[in-house]
């Protein structure tokens, strides 16, 4: 006979098997949905937290992070460059106003760097702050679609190229004229400099540039220390009345361009901040580097000006005795050669990104393919040659620093960060922030327009006298 209990057991087994099959399908769907969510979260995390290459495309593959110290050395290298040697001459031309500008520029440039980085971030609906922009051009495109990014990219490229040219001019001069134990002609010095810097063409990692920046900063500190100690030893001969209250407006604007140019690092900040492993430390890193730079630059310029007075030359190392001058020139040569890779790397990345976006060499540009690699090397080699050709045509170092600071330095360092911050963060700014940004914006416009006029006129006059 049929056992009723067997019927119940069969029903129980069938129900269990059915539930297992049904739940298995549900479990597979849930697992697939979870995998999709995990992939989306990982992609979003990588896009938001992983560093981008310098001036790179947000869709490109990211590179490994750098430490806060490495980022700080890069900023120090950018704002403690060879322009420091021109600051005493700039202070001679600008008087007490230049001394005030030296201190004020450190504070203002640190502030504009931080507000520029704040423009990369927005708060989402859940109240989380996310990095939705990755480059200076992205911020400009948000404020001025289609045109802003191109203009900012062009200005960045001009400033970086002129910075490379400046390092080449100083390095070539030091090699041919600053080191008597190396009896080299200008042509031989240019050839040696070219061969020394040729490996920059193959640098593809920002960490390599950071290591060079560390060595460069050590050479800079040694150079600054030697000059300051010598000036302190000459304190009985100081000329205390050399700083003038009334200065020539033309000379002041050129000097202001030199001072502002000595603090320019904004074009490097988005990539450096994006490459930092600890982005929350960016603000404190900016404060520390600019405070240190402001103290050293002010002390260096003031002590050198008090020591040599009206005899201060465009490059203050020329005022030193021969023995110290050779030591300073050797440090300066090392500093110039080690400073070149950072702006060259950034300029090459900008060109690389622009060419890739324009459609040239679209198939695997910058990838692992041999053809694409040759395109990259050709682009970087052309940029290297261009900077050397431009360096051969520069009439005066101080005019070059003033022109670069006026044309792009004031624009990229003062004008645009304040303008973009007002445009993107207006609703969250109090009246104090709006007034401060407006004052910096007005200062940037004044320095840019007036500095361009007088710097270009000075360059034309210098070229006419050659």
Secondary structure, 3 states (H helix, E strand, C coil): CCCHHHHHHHHHHHHHHHHHHHHHHHHHHHHHHHHHHHHHHHHHHHHHHCCCCCCCCCCCCCCCCECHHHHHHHHHHHHCCCCHHHHHHHHHHHHHHHHHHHHHHHHHHHHHHHHHHHCCEEECCCCCEEECCCCHHHHHHHHCCCCHHHHHHHHHHHHHHHHHHHHHHHHHHHHHHHCCCCCCCHHHHHHHHHHHHHHHHHCCCHHHHHHHHHHHHHHHHHHHHHHHHHHHHCHHHCCCCCCCCCCCHHHHHHHHHHHHHCCCCHHHHHHHHHHECCHHHHHHHHHHHHHHHHHHHHHHHHHHHHHHHHHCCCCHHHHCCHHHHHHHHHHHHHHHHHHHHHHHHHHHHHHHHHHHHHCCCCCCCCCCCHHHHHHHHHHHHHHHHHHHHHHCCCCCHHHHHHHHHHHHHHHHHHHHHHHHHHHHHHHHCCHHHHHHHHHHHHHHHHHHHHHHHHHHHHHHHHHHCC
